[in-house]
């Protein structure tokens, strides 16, 4: 498989406790999107059992858009100038649908390519020794803190890929100062995305909802939400639920028990009425949506994981 990537980069996400490197075919995150992640707060070097075959929380993970997530499975990465060759195990190749070899031509700046390579190295060289790939001709290794210190002040040139398995899509919090400044009306702050017509991907996503998210969709439409915003809200909501499911699976819960817990949570969701869209203060509406998602995530975690 051979693709052209017009976006690439790496970042530390303290909210999700994730370090990640990513690339995408489209500069806007469209097409094939691949992300390599590891837990940010994990011990380094990894101190687990070298013979373990339980890669969940013991290895990096690889995600491909919203289609697949696997743990480990990268055997080798080699770079020649701006072209990277990624070699996967047979199992990983089957799950990702890429074939054993993925060739990527990176049409990004040298700065972003080096950033991707550094974060890729930091992500995939952690965890179960048998899953650590051979790395050839990547940018010189540097501590995570050094990469953070060199992050540009200008807006990111990269993208964030919606992913239903590992929470890649995240909403940006708006500061109180920005909210106060927006009280008089006018254009929303730069940190708040302006709604637009739904993309074909959004339309396809919303047309295939299961009954519960479909119910949320109808309620949000009744409050003045447009489909683009509803799609982002539902994906973020599902991201958070999948994190809880993964923890329950790691704790030995069966899929039947997980489904029962989710159904109980669905009967006790908070009222949406305060999320009504007026169009008068876009920043405040976005902020209220984000606070709701955080509140709901905490409620479901407390219930489903039996947290105090």
N, C-alpha and C positions, 0 to 999 in steps of 0.2 A: 504494500500500500504506500502511496506517495502523495503528500499534500503540501500546500503552501500555507504557512501561518503568518497572518498579518498582525497578530497580537501575541504578546508573551510578557512574562514578568514573574515576580515573586513577592510575597508579603508575609508578615507576621500578623495574625489576627488574634489579639489577646482576648476578645470577647468569646470567641469559639475555641480558644486555646489551641490554635492551629498554626503551623508553619507550612507554607505551600508554594509550589512553583506551578505555572500554568501556561498553556498556549492555546490559540484558537485560530481557525481558518479565517474568520471574518474579523475585521478591526472592531466591530460592534459586538463580538461574541457569538456570531452566527456560525453555522457549519459545525465541524468537528471541534470539540473543546476537550482537552485532556488536562487533568490536574493531578499533581503528586503531593500528598499530604503526610504529615506526621504530627503527633501531639507535641505542642510547644513545651509543656511543663514536664515532659517525660525525662527520666534520668538519662544522662548522656555520659559515658557510653551505656548502652542497654545492658542490664544486669540479670536478665532472665535465664531460663534453662536453654542451653544451646541446642538441645534435642527437641524442643517443643514444636508441635505441629499446629498450635493454636495461635494464629497470626493476628486475631482481633486484639487490638491494644498492645500487640507485641511486634508490630511491623508498620511500615508506611502503608498507605493505601493509594490506589490509582482509580480515578473516576473518569468516565467518558460522558460528558453532557449529563442528561438525566436518565441514561440508559443502563449503566452498569457501574458497580463499585467492587473492586477486588483488593485483597491485602497481599502485599508482596507480588512476585511474578515478573519483575523486571530483571532481566539477566545481564544486559549490557547496554551502555550508551556511548556512542562515539561521535565526535564532532570533527568536521573538516570545514573550516571557515564558518559560513552561516548555514551549513547543512548538518542536521543531526540524524543519526540512525538509532532507533530504539528497538531492542531485541527482547521479546517476551517469551515466557515459558508457554508450553502448549496449552495449559489450562487457562492462563491469563489471556492468550490470544483468542481462545474460543469465547471466553466471557466478554471480552472487549469488542470482538469482531474485527480486529485490525489485521489479522495474520501475524505470523511470528516476527516479521520485520516491518516497522513503520519508518519511512523516510520523510523527514520534515525539512522543507526549505523555509528558513526564517526571514521574512521580509519586514524586519523591525530594526530599530537603531542598535548600534553596538552596545550602548549602555543597557538597553532592555535585554538584549541577548545575554550579556554577561550576568545581569541580575538573575535571569531565569536559570542560568547554569549554576550559579552559586547556591541559589535556593534549592535547586534540584539536588545538588550534592548533599546539602544539609538535610533534606527530607529523606532520601533513599539510602543513605549510609547509616541509618539508625534502625535498630531492631534485630530480629532473628538473623544470625549470621548467614544462614543458607539463602536468604532472600536479598542480601546486599549485592547489587550489580557491579560489574566491572565498568569503570568510568575512564574514558579516553578523551584527552584534549578538551576538557572543560576548563572554565575560568578558575583561577587560583582560589583555593579554599580560604575562607576567612570566617571569623566568629560571627554569630548572629548579630551581636551588638554592633559590629563594624558595618554590616549591611544596613542596619536601622539608622545609623548615624549618617549614611550617605544617601538616604532617601531624599529625592528632590522635594522642594516646597511647592512646586507647581502641581496642578492636578495630575493624577495618575494617567499614564499613557496606555495602561493595560485595561482589561475588562474583568468582569466578574461573571462567572458562568452559573446560570440557574441549575441546581442539581437537587433532585429529590432525596438523595441518600445522605449527603454529608454537609448540607447547610452552606453551599457556596454563595447563594444569593442572600445578601444581608442588607438591611435598610440602614441608612445613615442618620444618626441622631442629630437633631437641630438644637443648637445652644439656646439658652434663655435669652441671651443678648440678641440673637437673630430673630427670635420670636417677638421680642419687644419692638425691634426695628421694623417688623413687618406689620405691626398693628395698624399703621396708617394706610394700608393697602399698597398697591403697586405690584411690581414683579416679585416673585418669591426669591429667597436667597439662592445663591448658586448651589448650595448643598442639597437642595430639594429638587428632585426631578419633576419636570412638568409633564402632565399627562398627554398622551398622544393616541392616535388611532391604533387599535389592536393589530399586532402583527399576525401573519398566518399561523405562526407557532402558538400565539396566545389563543387564537380562535380554536385551533385544534385541541389545545389543552382544556379549554372551558367546555368544549363539546363532548368531552369524554370523562366528565367528573362522575364520581360515585355519589350515591344519594346524599351523604352528609355534607361534603363540600359543595354539592349542588344547592343544598338548602342555604348554606352560608352565602353562596353567590347570589341567589334570589333576594336574600335579605339586604345585601349590600347594594344591589341594583335599586332596591326600593328606597335606599337612603341617598341616592344620587351618585353612586360610584359608577365610573365607566369601566369597560372590560379590561383595559390595560392595568389599571390599579387593582382590580379584583384579582387578576392573574398573579400579580406580584405578591399580594396579600396571602393568597391561598398557597403559593409555592413556599413562602416563608413559614406559614403555619405548618405545612406538611414537613418541611425541613426539621422543625423543632420536634414534631411528633416522631420522626424517624430516629432522631437521636435517642429519644426515650425508649423506642422499640429495641434499638441496638443494645442498650444497657440491660434491658430486661432479658434479651436473648443471651447475653453474656452471663447473666445471673442464673440461667437455666430455665427460664420461663418458656412454656410451650406457646406456639402461635395461637392456639385456641384460647389460652388464658390471657394472652396479650389482647386479643380481639375483644374479649369480655370486658377487660379493664377500659379499653378505648370506648366501648359502647356506654359504659357507665359515665365516663368523662363527658361524652357528647350530650348527655341529658342534663348537664349542669353548667353549660357555658353561660357566661355573663351576657347581659343584654347589649345589643349593638347600637341602640338608639343614639348614644352620645357620639357615634362616628358619622352622623349625618353630614353630608357634604353640602356646603353653602356656596363655595367658590369665592368667598370673601377673604379668607386667610388660608392660603394653600399650605404654608409652613406649619401652622397650628394643626390643621387637619392631618397632615403627615405625621406630626409628632404624636398626636393622640392615637393614631393607628399603631405606631411603634410601641407605645406604652401598653396598649391593649394586648399586643402579641407577647410582650414580655410577661405581663401579668398572667395571661392564659397559660404560657409555657411553665411558669412557676407553679401554678395551680395543678396542672396535669402531672408535672414531675412529683410534686408532693403526694398526690393521690396514687399514681401508678407505681412509683418506686418506694412508697411508704416512708417518705422522708419526713423528718420532724420539722 
